[in-house]
Amino acid sequence: MLNRLDTGGFDSRLERFRRAQTFALEQLVTIHTVSSDLRWALIELALRSIAALFTAIGKHLVFRGRRLVKRVRLATHFTPADTMVAAGGR
């Protein structure tokens, strides 16, 4: 893209906000071409945004839940006597 500067992998909050605004504008223009009323287009855009937010929250909760289960599973398998330090290095 011509309007995008190379930031060297650094994605600032302002850049993410600008991309979100661009996405919302694209969605609004796409919806507006289908619908003749801008109010319905704004309502649909808001509903799509809420659905995307719920999807992102669900993915984040699944990720954190799996990580927690993995940590608990690893913590329950080993007792202090099972480690090399507790066994005297044998």
WOSUL-V269480 format. One record per backbone hydrogen bond with DSSP energy under -0.5 kcal/mol. CO is the residue of the C=O (numbers start at 0). NH is the residue of the N-H. E is the energy in kcal/mol with one decimal. If there is no record, write none. Layout:
# WOSUL-V269480
co->CO nh->NH e->E
co->CO nh->NH e->E
This chain:
# WOSUL-V269480
co->0 nh->3 e->-0.7
co->2 nh->4 e->-0.5
co->4 nh->6 e->-0.7
co->6 nh->9 e->-1.1
co->8 nh->10 e->-0.7
co->9 nh->11 e->-0.8
co->11 nh->15 e->-2.0
co->12 nh->16 e->-2.5
co->13 nh->17 e->-2.4
co->14 nh->18 e->-2.3
co->15 nh->19 e->-2.2
co->16 nh->20 e->-2.3
co->17 nh->21 e->-2.4
co->18 nh->22 e->-2.5
co->19 nh->23 e->-2.5
co->20 nh->24 e->-2.5
co->21 nh->25 e->-2.5
co->22 nh->26 e->-2.6
co->23 nh->27 e->-2.5
co->24 nh->28 e->-2.5
co->25 nh->29 e->-2.3
co->26 nh->30 e->-2.7
co->27 nh->31 e->-2.6
co->28 nh->32 e->-1.6
co->29 nh->33 e->-0.9
co->30 nh->33 e->-0.7
co->30 nh->34 e->-2.8
co->35 nh->37 e->-0.5
co->36 nh->40 e->-1.3
co->37 nh->41 e->-2.3
co->38 nh->42 e->-2.2
co->39 nh->43 e->-2.6
co->40 nh->44 e->-2.3
co->41 nh->45 e->-2.3
co->42 nh->46 e->-2.4
co->43 nh->47 e->-2.5
co->44 nh->48 e->-2.2
co->45 nh->49 e->-2.3
co->46 nh->50 e->-2.3
co->47 nh->51 e->-2.4
co->48 nh->52 e->-2.2
co->49 nh->53 e->-2.5
co->50 nh->54 e->-2.0
co->51 nh->55 e->-2.3
co->52 nh->56 e->-2.5
co->53 nh->57 e->-2.5
co->54 nh->58 e->-2.4
co->55 nh->59 e->-2.2
co->56 nh->60 e->-2.6
co->57 nh->61 e->-2.2
co->58 nh->62 e->-2.3
co->59 nh->63 e->-2.6
co->60 nh->64 e->-2.4
co->61 nh->65 e->-2.6
co->62 nh->66 e->-2.1
co->63 nh->67 e->-2.2
co->64 nh->68 e->-2.5
co->65 nh->69 e->-2.3
co->66 nh->70 e->-2.1
co->67 nh->71 e->-2.5
co->68 nh->72 e->-2.6
co->69 nh->73 e->-2.2
co->70 nh->74 e->-2.0
co->71 nh->75 e->-1.7
co->72 nh->76 e->-0.9
co->73 nh->77 e->-0.8
co->78 nh->81 e->-1.7
co->79 nh->82 e->-1.0
co->82 nh->86 e->-1.4
co->83 nh->88 e->-3.0
co->84 nh->87 e->-1.0
